[in-house]
């Protein structure tokens, strides 16, 4: 991996004051969003948040992404830790293909069926940069904020100790009920 790193900068937000550091891996740029006390934490709370422009920025009700990011940033601001903003849009199929997947979902496909119909695996994400960020920030143990069993497996495969798993449970709505059901029943999410 040929990663380019930024310096650490301050980032005051509506959630609290953070520090940020950017990592560039090929054409993708990722963020580490750290609480002010991050360096002093032996086992920080960590959220690996996969980018979702439609949810995170536009407030889409078709997913739970913005709600999970909001929950995580509030939690980290209060309790200390790190949010890794993992820039792999649409489970790493890109924005154009994600919108195409939305169109297929509008016609009755679930998220997995839509990805498969477009010629992708159900989840194309590559977490290697997360491993690099953990190493760079000297994370040996953590408390992982996730519902995704694949993220748990990946973190464990790095030899990073998961002290605790914190669920990121949000309220469903009429637009994301099928999406959340697919995540739970077909992808094994712990919701």
C-alpha positions, -999 to 999 in steps of 0.1 A, spaced: 0 0 0 12 34 -9 -6 57 16 -2 95 17 -10 111 51 -19 146 61 -9 163 93 -33 163 122 -56 194 123 -83 206 147 -119 203 137 -145 220 158 -180 206 150 -215 207 163 -208 175 181 -177 187 198 -140 194 192 -121 168 172 -87 163 156 -86 150 120 -61 133 98 -65 123 62 -51 92 44 -50 89 6 -50 54 -8 -49 55 -46 -80 76 -56 -98 72 -23 -92 96 7 -102 85 42 -105 104 75 -96 97 110 -118 118 133 -103 117 168 -115 130 201 -92 156 217 -80 129 243 -76 101 218 -39 97 223 -44 90 260 -69 62 256 -58 26 260 -89 11 244 -107 39 225 -142 36 211 -139 32 174 -165 34 146 -155 24 110 -181 43 91 -184 36 54 -192 66 32 -228 72 22 -232 105 4 -269 101 0 -274 93 37 -245 112 54 -249 144 33 -284 144 18 -302 127 47 -316 98 28 -342 78 47 -334 47 26 -306 37 49 -294 40 85 -260 56 76 -265 92 87 -282 81 119 -252 58 127 -227 85 119 -245 110 140 -248 86 169 -211 77 166 -198 113 165 -219 123 195 -208 92 214 -171 97 205 -173 134 214 -186 125 249 -167 93 256 -135 96 235 -122 77 206 -121 77 168 -144 76 138 -128 63 106 -146 78 77 -140 50 52 -146 65 17 -159 35 -2 -193 47 -14 -221 22 -18 -201 -7 -3 -174 4 -27 -194 2 -60 -192 40 -64 -219 67 -66 -232 60 -101 -236 23 -95 -251 30 -61 -278 52 -77 -283 24 -103 -287 0 -74 -313 24 -59 -333 22 -91 -333 -16 -90 -344 -14 -53 -372 9 -64 -383 -20 -86 -383 -46 -58 -347 -58 -54 -330 -58 -21 -295 -43 -17 -278 -76 -23 -298 -85 -54 -292 -50 -68 -255 -53 -64 -254 -88 -79 -276 -77 -109 -251 -49 -115 -222 -74 -116 -208 -67 -82 -204 -88 -50 -229 -80 -23 -201 -60 -6 -170 -48 -24 -154 -29 5 -117 -33 11 -106 -26 47 -68 -27 43 -66 11 48 -83 7 81 -55 -17 92 -30 9 81 -48 36 101 -49 14 132 -12 8 129 -5 45 122 -24 56 153 -10 27 174 -44 11 182 -39 -23 198 -72 -27 215 -106 -9 211 -143 -9 217 -159 -12 183 -191 6 175 -207 -17 149 -235 -40 139 -215 -55 110 -200 -90 117 -175 -85 88 -160 -55 105 -156 -75 137 -139 -103 118 -116 -79 100 -105 -61 131 -98 -94 148 -78 -106 118 -55 -76 124 -46 -89 159 -64 -58 174 -82 -68 206 -119 -60 207 -126 -53 243 -163 -46 237 -188 -43 208 -212 -14 211 -243 -17 189 -252 12 166 -290 7 167 -312 34 152 -349 37 147 -363 23 114 -387 41 92 -410 31 63 -382 38 38 -354 17 54 -373 -12 69 -366 -36 40 -330 -24 39 -324 -31 76 -342 -64 73 -318 -75 45 -288 -64 65 -300 -85 95 -314 -116 77 -290 -119 47 -258 -102 59 -259 -112 96 -259 -77 110 -264 -77 147 -295 -55 148 
